[in-house]
């Protein structure tokens, strides 16, 4: 059984009623295989950073005098983030959220690499969850830059993975019309996806340098 139907006008539609005909000839699309690989890789990086922090938190609870492996000096210090109230926003350490969430991302990527097609609601739910995660990351970045004036190396592993993880989902959702936008915006997002991704990193690095540049330089 296929996952498309043919309308009375002859065009193919998905089970969600979305028109699968692409009115953008020549637009270089993000393939399902590339998307699946990116989900697996980025999810694995995020999971690795989250596990690192979660293990350090558990070891810290067992031995309060222990210095975390990701605490390099007074400025590059995971301990400050883990000990702050912002490090346990929901009443438990934030890294546990990543330990629970990133395996879902990795599993989704693996499923897509098998050739399976997931429903629109699932893609949008994953995107919504990732967007909420990115909001949390922005808050923790602000906390690190302005409240703690410390950088957490393990946290930054997760930060680095979250932006492309969110962006590739946005690109795929716009490309496949899971998110309905105008054709001009669709072409902009899909056709310039890597440029916009790079701009996001440039903005993040510029924010970091403006906020904590002197402290970062002095730490080396």
Buried (B, 14 or more C-beta within 10 A) or exposed (E): EEEEEEEEEEEBBBEEEBEEEEEEEEEEBBEBEEBBBBBBBBBBBBBBBBBBBBBBBEEBEEEEEEEBEBBBEEBBBBBBBBBBEBBBEEEEBBBBBBBEBBBBBBEBBBBBBEEEEEEBEEBBEBBEBBEEBBEBBBEBBEBBBEEBBBBBBBBBBBBBBBBBBBBBBBBBBBBBBBBEEEEEEBBBBBBEBEEBBEEBEEEBEEBBEEBBEEBBEEBE
